[in-house]
Amino acid sequence: MLALIFATHKEYAAALSGVPAPPQGAWQQTSVAGRPVLAAVTGVGPLNAALCLGRMLGAHPLSGVLNMGLAGSFEIAALPLRSFSVASAEIWPEYGLRTPQGIDPRGIGFPLAQTPLGAIHDRIPLDPAAAARALGLTLPPQWPQGPSLTVSAASGDPDFARQLHARYQPTTENMEGFALALGCLQASIPFLEVRTISNLVGSRDKAHWDLNGALAQLAAALSGLFAD
């Protein structure tokens, strides 16, 4: 069965209007467009996401994971507020050895994981079109795709955001995707990540945020993915 995973109850409620949500860290069976799914609320951050997915994989023979929620855009001109974004890679910039030049993901001498794609350090390539086909979902070709950066602390400083963008060239910032992508890769099941843009990464200026608008777009994103 397909797992439909959100980080927060707000994201769950926005996408699945009127469907009661499970407690944080739990899931329940519901249906989307007549199709049964296991809908989960993990809690925010890579640790919560990994723990919840691990428990789900131990309890159910999952056919794959669709991760939905909000994300920040590194360039509002290219990826504006309330727009859709599909992750074409997942990056974790916080693994490895911290040096004056930044974090070296190979600096401690150990990969993060050995997977069917080989050793993983700080980047997981994704194939959204193949994942959507495998999951029986429709991925609109006009939805922008790009690498997404997963962090355990959201970037609240524009200088730091510029450093991250220069080093990794991501289009979006999120807080769960890498953990979920790694879990799916190790379990050999497809993973698709679709988010809506709520803010400019690194900015706390209210003009660069539209949380409610991004939440409202999640239902449209879900409807598009489950369209015949």
C-alpha positions in Angstrom: 0.0 0.0 0.0 1.1 3.5 -0.7 2.2 5.6 2.3 1.2 9.3 2.1 3.5 11.1 4.5 3.2 14.6 6.0 5.4 16.3 8.7 2.6 18.3 10.4 -1.1 18.1 11.1 -1.5 21.4 9.3 -0.2 19.9 6.1 -2.2 16.8 6.5 -5.4 18.7 7.1 -4.8 21.0 4.1 -4.3 18.1 1.7 -6.9 15.7 3.2 -9.6 18.1 4.2 -12.2 16.6 6.5 -10.2 13.4 7.2 -9.3 13.0 10.9 -5.5 12.9 11.4 -3.6 10.4 13.4 -1.4 11.4 16.3 2.2 12.5 15.5 4.3 9.6 14.7 1.3 7.4 13.7 -0.7 6.7 10.6 -4.1 5.4 9.5 -5.7 4.0 6.4 -7.9 6.3 4.4 -8.5 6.8 0.7 -7.7 9.4 -2.0 -9.7 9.4 -5.2 -11.0 5.9 -4.2 -7.6 4.5 -3.6 -6.5 3.2 -0.2 -3.5 4.8 1.3 -1.7 4.9 4.7 -1.6 8.5 5.7 1.0 9.5 8.3 2.0 12.5 10.3 5.7 12.1 11.2 6.5 15.3 13.1 9.0 17.9 11.9 12.6 17.0 11.1 14.7 14.1 9.7 14.7 12.2 13.0 10.9 12.1 13.3 10.6 11.3 9.6 13.1 8.4 9.8 11.5 7.0 13.0 8.0 7.0 11.6 8.9 5.5 8.3 10.9 2.8 9.9 7.9 1.8 12.1 5.7 1.9 9.0 8.0 -0.4 7.0 8.1 -2.8 10.0 4.4 -3.0 10.2 3.3 -2.9 6.5 4.5 -4.1 3.1 4.6 -0.6 1.6 4.5 -0.2 -2.2 6.2 3.2 -1.9 6.1 6.7 -0.3 4.6 10.0 -1.4 5.9 12.8 0.7 4.0 16.0 0.6 4.3 19.3 2.5 5.8 22.8 2.4 9.2 23.9 1.4 11.3 27.1 1.1 12.5 28.4 -2.2 16.1 29.5 -2.7 15.1 31.8 -5.6 11.6 33.2 -5.5 11.9 34.6 -9.0 12.4 31.0 -10.3 10.2 29.2 -7.8 7.6 31.6 -6.4 5.4 31.4 -3.4 2.5 28.9 -3.6 4.1 27.1 -6.6 4.7 23.4 -6.8 8.1 21.7 -6.6 9.2 18.1 -7.2 12.4 16.9 -5.7 14.9 15.5 -8.3 17.5 14.8 -5.7 17.7 14.9 -1.9 20.7 16.5 -0.2 21.7 16.4 3.5 24.4 19.1 4.1 24.9 18.1 7.8 26.7 14.8 7.5 30.5 14.4 7.6 33.4 16.5 9.0 33.0 20.2 9.7 36.0 22.1 8.3 36.7 25.8 7.7 35.6 25.3 4.1 32.3 23.7 5.2 31.1 20.1 5.9 33.1 17.4 4.0 30.7 14.4 3.7 33.6 12.1 3.2 35.7 13.6 5.9 35.1 11.0 8.6 35.8 8.1 6.3 32.4 6.4 6.5 29.5 6.7 4.1 26.1 7.3 5.6 24.7 4.1 4.1 25.4 1.4 1.6 22.4 1.1 -0.7 21.3 -0.4 -4.1 22.7 2.8 -5.6 26.1 2.3 -3.8 27.5 4.3 -1.0 25.5 7.4 0.0 27.2 10.3 1.7 25.1 13.5 1.4 23.1 13.2 -1.9 20.5 10.8 -3.2 19.5 11.1 -6.9 15.8 10.7 -7.5 13.8 9.9 -10.6 10.3 11.5 -10.1 8.8 10.4 -13.3 9.8 6.7 -12.7 8.6 6.9 -9.1 5.3 8.4 -10.2 4.8 5.6 -12.7 5.7 2.9 -10.2 3.3 4.4 -7.7 0.4 4.7 -10.2 0.4 8.5 -9.9 0.2 11.3 -12.4 3.1 13.8 -12.3 2.1 16.9 -14.3 5.1 17.7 -16.6 4.8 21.4 -16.0 5.6 21.1 -12.3 9.2 22.3 -11.7 11.8 19.8 -10.6 15.0 20.4 -8.7 17.3 19.2 -5.9 15.9 19.7 -2.4 18.1 20.3 0.7 17.0 18.7 4.0 18.0 20.4 7.2 17.3 19.8 10.9 17.2 23.5 11.5 15.5 25.8 9.0 17.7 28.5 7.6 16.8 31.8 9.2 19.8 33.8 7.9 20.1 35.1 4.3 23.9 34.9 4.3 23.8 31.2 5.4 21.1 30.5 2.8 23.4 32.0 0.1 26.2 29.8 1.3 24.1 26.7 1.1 22.8 27.6 -2.4 26.3 28.3 -3.6 27.7 25.0 -2.3 24.8 22.6 -3.2 22.8 24.3 -5.8 19.4 23.3 -4.4 16.1 24.8 -5.5 14.2 24.1 -2.2 14.8 23.5 1.5 12.8 21.0 3.6 13.2 19.2 6.9 12.2 15.5 6.2 12.9 14.5 2.6 16.4 13.1 2.8 15.5 10.8 5.6 12.4 9.4 3.8 14.3 9.1 0.5 17.1 7.1 2.2 14.6 4.8 4.0 12.9 4.1 0.7 16.1 3.5 -1.1 17.2 1.0 1.6 13.8 -0.7 1.4 13.9 -0.7 -2.5 10.6 1.0 -2.8 9.8 4.1 -4.9 9.8 7.6 -3.3 8.2 10.8 -4.7 8.4 14.2 -2.9 6.1 17.0 -3.9 5.9 20.3 -2.0 4.4 23.7 -2.2 6.5 26.9 -1.7 5.8 28.7 1.6 8.7 31.1 1.9 12.1 32.4 0.7 14.9 30.4 2.4 16.8 32.5 4.9 14.3 35.4 5.1 12.1 36.2 8.1 10.5 39.1 6.2 6.7 38.6 6.2 6.7 39.7 2.5 8.7 36.6 1.7 6.2 34.2 3.3 2.8 32.8 2.4 2.2 29.8 4.7 -1.6 29.8 4.3 -1.4 30.1 0.5 1.1 27.2 0.3 -1.0 25.0 2.5 -4.1 25.7 0.4 -2.2 24.5 -2.7 -1.5 21.1 -1.2 -5.0 19.8 -1.9 -4.6 20.8 -5.6 -1.2 19.0 -5.7 -2.7 15.9 -4.2 -5.6 16.0 -6.7 -3.2 16.4 -9.6 -1.2 13.4 -8.5 -4.2 11.1 -8.1 -5.8 12.3 -11.4 -6.6 9.5 -13.9 
